[in-house]
Amino acid sequence: MIIPTLGCPSKCAYCWSSEVGSPIMSIDTIKETVEWLKSFRNDPVTFTFHGGEPLLAGAEFYRKTLPLLTQDLQHLTPNFALQTNLWKMTPELADVLAEYKIPIGSSLDGPQELNDLQRSEGYYERTMKGYEIAKEHGLQVQFICTFTSYSVKFKEDIFNYFRDNGLTLKLHPALPSLRSDEPDKWALSPQEYGELLVYLMDKYLENMNQIEVRNISDYCRCVLTGRGTVCTFVDCMENTFAVGPDGSIYPCYRFVGMPEFIMGNVRDHPSQQDLAVSPAGRRMRQYKEYVDTECKGCKHIRYCRGGCPYNAIAPTNGEIKGVDPHCLAYKRIFDEIGDRFNKEMMGSFGLGMMGSQPGAGTGSRPGIMSLMQKMISK
């Protein structure tokens, strides 16, 4: 993950990752990153540009950066992704990104009035303007929707907005903001998040031909393959790193700007072992060991891995006091998927309720098996 800046022109009410006055990463830092990675590891790598707002770096930054990462690191078969609010998207920038076919993630919290209430006045219009430019240049854009303690009350309106506009729905729960005087004001509780996921699963199953709810697809893959298939549910330690604007290396983009989580700097070309033995690296290893002990009796441990380490340890100033606080929500949806799938399987073998059909859930409700068939066919 490359974080060109923590600066951002938006002022989202629940933001936890932007930083006023953050510098822009220099091309020299990119060059040092390339030199570091030439001998760091030989695994294929995906570079995700994140922030803050990564498009603040400008077209010239990407015009120079993308060839450096592509040509000088061919042995890593690099892929790219970018997360942006699209406000700074221009035809020039879109041309540069389109040359490398970079998929874009952006953010919308639903209909304009609701979105702008949470993300700042004028956000929706500026994002959609950038979205149109991106589409005109052949760029693929998908949106992430953040559900807060406020917007969850309008979950049906939000689902209908994404469905009716032909948009894939990927969602995040709002976290307590470490940069706010009222950190819990917008945060979605684990209980609410769990109920929201079950609600959205039902809505997804009823509307499979009109929308994809990415989270539900990902959770199904986790349960039915027995392994984590998305960022929150993989063993990310020692496999994911983030480079901040000044070249500092962190365990993940979420930790960028937090000095206590600096593992090293690209200018020193640290080895995997160097990063692992840093104080931040040791803390991440301790969290992994904590999960192995604390969650060993949980049937979901193979693919959940305690959830997101940032969610677990950043709010407690690095102290390891528990797993991801959304554990309750994860268990809720994982259990629901597993239970429904088992009932459908029993019904398909004639062991369930009379009249059950393969792929059907309880009563006439569409089932998990139908969703799995759709996912396999894609």
Number of C-alpha atoms within 10 A of each C-alpha: 23 23 24 30 28 24 21 22 14 17 13 17 15 23 21 17 19 21 16 11 10 16 15 19 21 15 16 12 21 25 18 17 22 21 18 18 20 16 12 13 13 12 11 12 18 14 16 20 23 24 27 27 25 26 25 20 18 16 20 12 18 17 16 14 18 18 12 17 22 17 12 14 19 12 14 17 14 16 16 19 17 21 22 24 26 25 21 19 22 16 14 15 20 21 19 18 24 16 13 15 16 19 18 22 18 16 22 26 25 25 15 15 15 18 22 19 15 22 21 15 16 14 24 22 13 15 19 15 15 20 21 15 19 23 12 12 17 17 20 14 21 16 21 18 21 23 26 22 16 14 19 17 12 12 16 12 15 22 21 15 17 23 20 11 10 12 17 19 24 20 19 14 20 21 23 20 19 16 13 13 8 12 16 16 17 21 19 24 19 18 14 17 24 21 14 20 22 18 14 19 21 17 17 23 20 14 14 16 10 14 21 19 23 15 17 24 19 14 23 23 18 21 22 13 11 14 19 22 18 14 11 18 22 19 20 17 16 15 12 15 19 24 27 29 22 20 23 20 25 27 26 21 23 17 19 25 20 11 11 13 22 22 23 22 20 22 17 13 18 18 14 13 10 12 21 20 13 15 15 20 22 14 18 23 16 13 22 19 12 17 20 15 10 14 17 13 9 12 13 20 19 19 22 28 24 30 23 20 26 19 19 22 20 16 15 12 11 17 12 17 11 17 22 20 17 23 18 16 20 23 16 18 23 23 15 15 21 15 13 18 22 14 21 26 21 16 21 17 11 14 12 15 14 8 10 21 21 19 21 21 21 14 11 9 12 21 24 28 20 16 18 16 11 13 12 7 7 5
